[in-house]
Amino acid sequence: MSLALIAAATSASAETFSADVWADNWFAMRINGHQVAEDSVPITTERSFNAESFTFQAERPFVIGVVAKDFKENDTGLEYIGTRRQQMGDGGLILQIRDAAGNLAAVSNEDWQCETTHTAPLDSACEGEANPVAGVAPCGFNSKPEPAGWDAAAFDASKWPAATLYSAREVGPKDGYKEITWADEAQFIWGPDIKKSNTVLCRLTVE
């Protein structure tokens, strides 16, 4: 785990918050559009499972923006391509944020909105292809850029879907997860398909 203090606001009324995040496989967190943390283990590291704990400063209300990615070798959405382990990976994100008094300020739950920006493969049959090629059936994919300003307060996310909730059994959290004492309210979230949603943008306004 890493510990960092990064100021997301310099106002005299800014509070100090502590955050715990576990992601399969990688995340970056922004507060009002300013990055305050990034997974210290590169997404290309095999079994890149770890938890990050850090602090940041912000003035309420503020917007949390999280970029979360599951590892994929290319736009097929697959990992371990060409080996007996070739498969569609699965993702998962859980987080909790507490204020200086130790009270929960935010947790990952159905209140978040998560937009998927990379979905692959569109057809699960791609997983069994001997020579999977991105964009060639059955290995089609959908990809779109991050919307400008999506992690800022002024962004209209009213059309974004609510985060999809998953159980710990579905996600199978590994290294680092058990090092954190998670609040009962914190749940695993991701895009609508735990295997096909490879990159998700999740946001929440903390009042």
VEXPA-101182 format. One record per residue (C-alpha): x, y, z. Coordinates in nm, 2 decimals. Layout:
% VEXPA-101182
<vexke><c1>X</c1><c2>Y</c2><c3>Z</c3></vexke>
...
END
This chain:
% VEXPA-101182
<vexke><c1>0.00</c1><c2>0.00</c2><c3>0.00</c3></vexke>
<vexke><c1>0.11</c1><c2>0.36</c2><c3>-0.06</c3></vexke>
<vexke><c1>0.05</c1><c2>0.67</c2><c3>0.15</c3></vexke>
<vexke><c1>0.03</c1><c2>1.01</c2><c3>-0.02</c3></vexke>
<vexke><c1>-0.10</c1><c2>1.35</c2><c3>0.07</c3></vexke>
<vexke><c1>-0.22</c1><c2>1.54</c2><c3>-0.23</c3></vexke>
<vexke><c1>-0.41</c1><c2>1.87</c2><c3>-0.22</c3></vexke>
<vexke><c1>-0.72</c1><c2>1.87</c2><c3>-0.43</c3></vexke>
<vexke><c1>-0.82</c1><c2>2.21</c2><c3>-0.28</c3></vexke>
<vexke><c1>-0.64</c1><c2>2.48</c2><c3>-0.10</c3></vexke>
<vexke><c1>-0.93</c1><c2>2.66</c2><c3>0.06</c3></vexke>
<vexke><c1>-0.92</c1><c2>2.72</c2><c3>0.43</c3></vexke>
<vexke><c1>-1.25</c1><c2>2.52</c2><c3>0.45</c3></vexke>
<vexke><c1>-1.10</c1><c2>2.21</c2><c3>0.28</c3></vexke>
<vexke><c1>-1.11</c1><c2>1.89</c2><c3>0.48</c3></vexke>
<vexke><c1>-0.86</c1><c2>1.60</c2><c3>0.48</c3></vexke>
<vexke><c1>-1.00</c1><c2>1.27</c2><c3>0.37</c3></vexke>
<vexke><c1>-0.85</c1><c2>0.92</c2><c3>0.38</c3></vexke>
<vexke><c1>-0.92</c1><c2>0.67</c2><c3>0.11</c3></vexke>
<vexke><c1>-0.88</c1><c2>0.30</c2><c3>0.06</c3></vexke>
<vexke><c1>-0.91</c1><c2>0.15</c2><c3>-0.29</c3></vexke>
<vexke><c1>-0.88</c1><c2>-0.20</c2><c3>-0.43</c3></vexke>
<vexke><c1>-0.91</c1><c2>-0.25</c2><c3>-0.80</c3></vexke>
<vexke><c1>-0.88</c1><c2>-0.54</c2><c3>-1.05</c3></vexke>
<vexke><c1>-0.66</c1><c2>-0.45</c2><c3>-1.21</c3></vexke>
<vexke><c1>-0.58</c1><c2>-0.07</c2><c3>-1.21</c3></vexke>
<vexke><c1>-0.73</c1><c2>0.26</c2><c3>-1.11</c3></vexke>
<vexke><c1>-0.67</c1><c2>0.64</c2><c3>-1.10</c3></vexke>
<vexke><c1>-0.87</c1><c2>0.87</c2><c3>-0.88</c3></vexke>
<vexke><c1>-0.95</c1><c2>1.24</c2><c3>-0.94</c3></vexke>
<vexke><c1>-1.11</c1><c2>1.50</c2><c3>-0.72</c3></vexke>
<vexke><c1>-1.28</c1><c2>1.78</c2><c3>-0.92</c3></vexke>
<vexke><c1>-1.07</c1><c2>1.68</c2><c3>-1.22</c3></vexke>
<vexke><c1>-0.74</c1><c2>1.68</c2><c3>-1.04</c3></vexke>
<vexke><c1>-0.57</c1><c2>1.34</c2><c3>-1.00</c3></vexke>
<vexke><c1>-0.50</c1><c2>1.25</c2><c3>-0.63</c3></vexke>
<vexke><c1>-0.39</c1><c2>0.89</c2><c3>-0.66</c3></vexke>
<vexke><c1>-0.29</c1><c2>0.62</c2><c3>-0.91</c3></vexke>
<vexke><c1>-0.24</c1><c2>0.25</c2><c3>-0.87</c3></vexke>
<vexke><c1>0.13</c1><c2>0.19</c2><c3>-0.79</c3></vexke>
<vexke><c1>0.14</c1><c2>-0.15</c2><c3>-0.96</c3></vexke>
<vexke><c1>0.14</c1><c2>-0.12</c2><c3>-1.35</c3></vexke>
<vexke><c1>-0.16</c1><c2>-0.29</c2><c3>-1.51</c3></vexke>
<vexke><c1>0.08</c1><c2>-0.49</c2><c3>-1.73</c3></vexke>
<vexke><c1>0.21</c1><c2>-0.67</c2><c3>-1.41</c3></vexke>
<vexke><c1>0.07</c1><c2>-1.03</c2><c3>-1.40</c3></vexke>
<vexke><c1>-0.18</c1><c2>-1.06</c2><c3>-1.11</c3></vexke>
<vexke><c1>-0.16</c1><c2>-0.68</c2><c3>-1.05</c3></vexke>
<vexke><c1>-0.39</c1><c2>-0.70</c2><c3>-0.74</c3></vexke>
<vexke><c1>-0.32</c1><c2>-0.45</c2><c3>-0.46</c3></vexke>
<vexke><c1>-0.48</c1><c2>-0.20</c2><c3>-0.23</c3></vexke>
<vexke><c1>-0.39</c1><c2>0.17</c2><c3>-0.21</c3></vexke>
<vexke><c1>-0.44</c1><c2>0.39</c2><c3>0.09</c3></vexke>
<vexke><c1>-0.39</c1><c2>0.76</c2><c3>0.06</c3></vexke>
<vexke><c1>-0.51</c1><c2>1.10</c2><c3>0.18</c3></vexke>
<vexke><c1>-0.63</c1><c2>1.41</c2><c3>0.00</c3></vexke>
<vexke><c1>-0.78</c1><c2>1.75</c2><c3>0.07</c3></vexke>
<vexke><c1>-1.11</c1><c2>1.87</c2><c3>-0.07</c3></vexke>
<vexke><c1>-1.39</c1><c2>2.11</c2><c3>0.00</c3></vexke>
<vexke><c1>-1.74</c1><c2>1.98</c2><c3>0.00</c3></vexke>
<vexke><c1>-1.92</c1><c2>1.93</c2><c3>-0.23</c3></vexke>
<vexke><c1>-1.67</c1><c2>1.76</c2><c3>-0.45</c3></vexke>
<vexke><c1>-1.68</c1><c2>1.51</c2><c3>-0.74</c3></vexke>
<vexke><c1>-1.49</c1><c2>1.18</c2><c3>-0.72</c3></vexke>
<vexke><c1>-1.39</c1><c2>1.05</c2><c3>-1.06</c3></vexke>
<vexke><c1>-1.23</c1><c2>0.70</c2><c3>-1.09</c3></vexke>
<vexke><c1>-1.09</c1><c2>0.55</c2><c3>-1.40</c3></vexke>
<vexke><c1>-1.08</c1><c2>0.17</c2><c3>-1.36</c3></vexke>
<vexke><c1>-0.93</c1><c2>-0.08</c2><c3>-1.60</c3></vexke>
<vexke><c1>-0.92</c1><c2>-0.45</c2><c3>-1.63</c3></vexke>
<vexke><c1>-0.61</c1><c2>-0.58</c2><c3>-1.80</c3></vexke>
<vexke><c1>-0.64</c1><c2>-0.67</c2><c3>-2.17</c3></vexke>
<vexke><c1>-0.36</c1><c2>-0.75</c2><c3>-2.42</c3></vexke>
<vexke><c1>-0.54</c1><c2>-0.56</c2><c3>-2.70</c3></vexke>
<vexke><c1>-0.88</c1><c2>-0.47</c2><c3>-2.82</c3></vexke>
<vexke><c1>-1.00</c1><c2>-0.83</c2><c3>-2.82</c3></vexke>
<vexke><c1>-1.04</c1><c2>-0.78</c2><c3>-2.45</c3></vexke>
<vexke><c1>-0.85</c1><c2>-1.11</c2><c3>-2.39</c3></vexke>
<vexke><c1>-0.55</c1><c2>-1.19</c2><c3>-2.17</c3></vexke>
<vexke><c1>-0.29</c1><c2>-1.47</c2><c3>-2.20</c3></vexke>
<vexke><c1>-0.35</c1><c2>-1.48</c2><c3>-2.57</c3></vexke>
<vexke><c1>-0.21</c1><c2>-1.79</c2><c3>-2.74</c3></vexke>
<vexke><c1>-0.18</c1><c2>-1.99</c2><c3>-2.42</c3></vexke>
<vexke><c1>-0.40</c1><c2>-2.24</c2><c3>-2.25</c3></vexke>
<vexke><c1>-0.50</c1><c2>-1.97</c2><c3>-2.01</c3></vexke>
<vexke><c1>-0.64</c1><c2>-1.74</c2><c3>-2.29</c3></vexke>
<vexke><c1>-0.95</c1><c2>-1.58</c2><c3>-2.14</c3></vexke>
<vexke><c1>-1.17</c1><c2>-1.28</c2><c3>-2.08</c3></vexke>
<vexke><c1>-1.06</c1><c2>-1.12</c2><c3>-1.76</c3></vexke>
<vexke><c1>-1.29</c1><c2>-0.98</c2><c3>-1.50</c3></vexke>
<vexke><c1>-1.28</c1><c2>-0.65</c2><c3>-1.32</c3></vexke>
<vexke><c1>-1.40</c1><c2>-0.50</c2><c3>-0.99</c3></vexke>
<vexke><c1>-1.36</c1><c2>-0.19</c2><c3>-0.78</c3></vexke>
<vexke><c1>-1.42</c1><c2>-0.12</c2><c3>-0.41</c3></vexke>
<vexke><c1>-1.34</c1><c2>0.19</c2><c3>-0.22</c3></vexke>
<vexke><c1>-1.42</c1><c2>0.38</c2><c3>0.10</c3></vexke>
<vexke><c1>-1.34</c1><c2>0.74</c2><c3>0.20</c3></vexke>
<vexke><c1>-1.35</c1><c2>0.87</c2><c3>0.56</c3></vexke>
<vexke><c1>-1.33</c1><c2>1.22</c2><c3>0.69</c3></vexke>
<vexke><c1>-1.08</c1><c2>1.34</c2><c3>0.96</c3></vexke>
<vexke><c1>-1.32</c1><c2>1.22</c2><c3>1.23</c3></vexke>
<vexke><c1>-1.33</c1><c2>0.87</c2><c3>1.08</c3></vexke>
<vexke><c1>-1.68</c1><c2>0.90</c2><c3>0.95</c3></vexke>
<vexke><c1>-1.77</c1><c2>0.75</c2><c3>0.62</c3></vexke>
<vexke><c1>-1.79</c1><c2>1.02</c2><c3>0.35</c3></vexke>
<vexke><c1>-1.83</c1><c2>0.79</c2><c3>0.05</c3></vexke>
<vexke><c1>-1.82</c1><c2>0.42</c2><c3>-0.04</c3></vexke>
<vexke><c1>-1.86</c1><c2>0.24</c2><c3>-0.37</c3></vexke>
<vexke><c1>-2.22</c1><c2>0.14</c2><c3>-0.41</c3></vexke>
<vexke><c1>-2.52</c1><c2>0.19</c2><c3>-0.64</c3></vexke>
<vexke><c1>-2.51</c1><c2>0.57</c2><c3>-0.59</c3></vexke>
<vexke><c1>-2.22</c1><c2>0.59</c2><c3>-0.83</c3></vexke>
<vexke><c1>-2.26</c1><c2>0.63</c2><c3>-1.21</c3></vexke>
<vexke><c1>-2.03</c1><c2>0.43</c2><c3>-1.43</c3></vexke>
<vexke><c1>-1.98</c1><c2>0.48</c2><c3>-1.80</c3></vexke>
<vexke><c1>-1.81</c1><c2>0.20</c2><c3>-1.99</c3></vexke>
<vexke><c1>-1.56</c1><c2>0.32</c2><c3>-2.26</c3></vexke>
<vexke><c1>-1.41</c1><c2>-0.01</c2><c3>-2.37</c3></vexke>
<vexke><c1>-1.62</c1><c2>-0.32</c2><c3>-2.42</c3></vexke>
<vexke><c1>-1.47</c1><c2>-0.64</c2><c3>-2.56</c3></vexke>
<vexke><c1>-1.51</c1><c2>-0.90</c2><c3>-2.68</c3></vexke>
<vexke><c1>-1.87</c1><c2>-0.83</c2><c3>-2.80</c3></vexke>
<vexke><c1>-1.91</c1><c2>-1.21</c2><c3>-2.86</c3></vexke>
<vexke><c1>-1.79</c1><c2>-1.44</c2><c3>-2.58</c3></vexke>
<vexke><c1>-1.69</c1><c2>-1.70</c2><c3>-2.85</c3></vexke>
<vexke><c1>-1.38</c1><c2>-1.49</c2><c3>-2.91</c3></vexke>
<vexke><c1>-1.24</c1><c2>-1.64</c2><c3>-2.60</c3></vexke>
<vexke><c1>-1.20</c1><c2>-1.98</c2><c3>-2.77</c3></vexke>
<vexke><c1>-1.05</c1><c2>-1.84</c2><c3>-3.10</c3></vexke>
<vexke><c1>-0.71</c1><c2>-1.99</c2><c3>-3.19</c3></vexke>
<vexke><c1>-0.60</c1><c2>-1.67</c2><c3>-3.35</c3></vexke>
<vexke><c1>-0.82</c1><c2>-1.39</c2><c3>-3.21</c3></vexke>
<vexke><c1>-0.81</c1><c2>-1.06</c2><c3>-3.41</c3></vexke>
<vexke><c1>-0.96</c1><c2>-0.74</c2><c3>-3.27</c3></vexke>
<vexke><c1>-1.24</c1><c2>-0.61</c2><c3>-3.48</c3></vexke>
<vexke><c1>-1.28</c1><c2>-0.94</c2><c3>-3.67</c3></vexke>
<vexke><c1>-1.58</c1><c2>-1.16</c2><c3>-3.57</c3></vexke>
<vexke><c1>-1.62</c1><c2>-1.30</c2><c3>-3.31</c3></vexke>
<vexke><c1>-1.38</c1><c2>-1.05</c2><c3>-3.16</c3></vexke>
<vexke><c1>-1.55</c1><c2>-0.72</c2><c3>-3.22</c3></vexke>
<vexke><c1>-1.52</c1><c2>-0.44</c2><c3>-2.97</c3></vexke>
<vexke><c1>-1.66</c1><c2>-0.10</c2><c3>-2.88</c3></vexke>
<vexke><c1>-1.43</c1><c2>0.18</c2><c3>-2.77</c3></vexke>
<vexke><c1>-1.48</c1><c2>0.55</c2><c3>-2.71</c3></vexke>
<vexke><c1>-1.27</c1><c2>0.83</c2><c3>-2.56</c3></vexke>
<vexke><c1>-1.32</c1><c2>0.98</c2><c3>-2.22</c3></vexke>
<vexke><c1>-1.58</c1><c2>1.26</c2><c3>-2.24</c3></vexke>
<vexke><c1>-1.41</c1><c2>1.60</c2><c3>-2.17</c3></vexke>
<vexke><c1>-1.46</c1><c2>1.72</c2><c3>-1.82</c3></vexke>
<vexke><c1>-1.64</c1><c2>1.40</c2><c3>-1.71</c3></vexke>
<vexke><c1>-1.48</c1><c2>1.42</c2><c3>-1.36</c3></vexke>
<vexke><c1>-1.58</c1><c2>1.78</c2><c3>-1.29</c3></vexke>
<vexke><c1>-1.88</c1><c2>1.92</c2><c3>-1.11</c3></vexke>
<vexke><c1>-2.02</c1><c2>2.09</c2><c3>-1.42</c3></vexke>
<vexke><c1>-2.04</c1><c2>1.77</c2><c3>-1.63</c3></vexke>
<vexke><c1>-2.39</c1><c2>1.64</c2><c3>-1.70</c3></vexke>
<vexke><c1>-2.38</c1><c2>1.27</c2><c3>-1.61</c3></vexke>
<vexke><c1>-2.76</c1><c2>1.23</c2><c3>-1.60</c3></vexke>
<vexke><c1>-2.76</c1><c2>0.98</c2><c3>-1.88</c3></vexke>
<vexke><c1>-2.48</c1><c2>0.77</c2><c3>-1.73</c3></vexke>
<vexke><c1>-2.60</c1><c2>0.43</c2><c3>-1.59</c3></vexke>
<vexke><c1>-2.58</c1><c2>0.35</c2><c3>-1.22</c3></vexke>
<vexke><c1>-2.29</c1><c2>0.13</c2><c3>-1.12</c3></vexke>
<vexke><c1>-2.35</c1><c2>-0.24</c2><c3>-1.14</c3></vexke>
<vexke><c1>-2.30</c1><c2>-0.42</c2><c3>-0.80</c3></vexke>
<vexke><c1>-2.11</c1><c2>-0.74</c2><c3>-0.77</c3></vexke>
<vexke><c1>-2.05</c1><c2>-0.98</c2><c3>-0.48</c3></vexke>
<vexke><c1>-1.70</c1><c2>-1.05</c2><c3>-0.35</c3></vexke>
<vexke><c1>-1.75</c1><c2>-1.41</c2><c3>-0.48</c3></vexke>
<vexke><c1>-1.81</c1><c2>-1.28</c2><c3>-0.83</c3></vexke>
<vexke><c1>-1.51</c1><c2>-1.05</c2><c3>-0.82</c3></vexke>
<vexke><c1>-1.28</c1><c2>-1.29</c2><c3>-0.63</c3></vexke>
<vexke><c1>-1.06</c1><c2>-1.01</c2><c3>-0.47</c3></vexke>
<vexke><c1>-0.70</c1><c2>-1.11</c2><c3>-0.42</c3></vexke>
<vexke><c1>-0.38</c1><c2>-0.96</c2><c3>-0.29</c3></vexke>
<vexke><c1>-0.42</c1><c2>-0.64</c2><c3>-0.08</c3></vexke>
<vexke><c1>-0.80</c1><c2>-0.67</c2><c3>-0.03</c3></vexke>
<vexke><c1>-0.78</c1><c2>-0.84</c2><c3>0.30</c3></vexke>
<vexke><c1>-0.53</c1><c2>-0.59</c2><c3>0.43</c3></vexke>
<vexke><c1>-0.81</c1><c2>-0.33</c2><c3>0.46</c3></vexke>
<vexke><c1>-1.09</c1><c2>-0.34</c2><c3>0.71</c3></vexke>
<vexke><c1>-1.38</c1><c2>-0.25</c2><c3>0.48</c3></vexke>
<vexke><c1>-1.70</c1><c2>-0.08</c2><c3>0.59</c3></vexke>
<vexke><c1>-2.01</c1><c2>-0.30</c2><c3>0.55</c3></vexke>
<vexke><c1>-2.15</c1><c2>-0.03</c2><c3>0.32</c3></vexke>
<vexke><c1>-1.87</c1><c2>-0.06</c2><c3>0.07</c3></vexke>
<vexke><c1>-1.96</c1><c2>-0.28</c2><c3>-0.23</c3></vexke>
<vexke><c1>-1.79</c1><c2>-0.40</c2><c3>-0.54</c3></vexke>
<vexke><c1>-1.89</c1><c2>-0.19</c2><c3>-0.85</c3></vexke>
<vexke><c1>-1.81</c1><c2>-0.21</c2><c3>-1.22</c3></vexke>
<vexke><c1>-1.97</c1><c2>-0.17</c2><c3>-1.56</c3></vexke>
<vexke><c1>-2.27</c1><c2>-0.38</c2><c3>-1.67</c3></vexke>
<vexke><c1>-2.06</c1><c2>-0.69</c2><c3>-1.77</c3></vexke>
<vexke><c1>-1.78</c1><c2>-0.79</c2><c3>-1.53</c3></vexke>
<vexke><c1>-1.59</c1><c2>-0.96</c2><c3>-1.81</c3></vexke>
<vexke><c1>-1.66</c1><c2>-0.75</c2><c3>-2.11</c3></vexke>
<vexke><c1>-1.65</c1><c2>-0.40</c2><c3>-1.95</c3></vexke>
<vexke><c1>-1.27</c1><c2>-0.34</c2><c3>-1.97</c3></vexke>
<vexke><c1>-1.25</c1><c2>0.03</c2><c3>-1.89</c3></vexke>
<vexke><c1>-1.51</c1><c2>0.22</c2><c3>-1.68</c3></vexke>
<vexke><c1>-1.54</c1><c2>0.58</c2><c3>-1.57</c3></vexke>
<vexke><c1>-1.72</c1><c2>0.61</c2><c3>-1.23</c3></vexke>
<vexke><c1>-1.82</c1><c2>0.93</c2><c3>-1.06</c3></vexke>
<vexke><c1>-1.99</c1><c2>1.04</c2><c3>-0.74</c3></vexke>
<vexke><c1>-2.07</c1><c2>1.38</c2><c3>-0.59</c3></vexke>
<vexke><c1>-1.99</c1><c2>1.40</c2><c3>-0.22</c3></vexke>
<vexke><c1>-2.21</c1><c2>1.66</c2><c3>-0.04</c3></vexke>
END
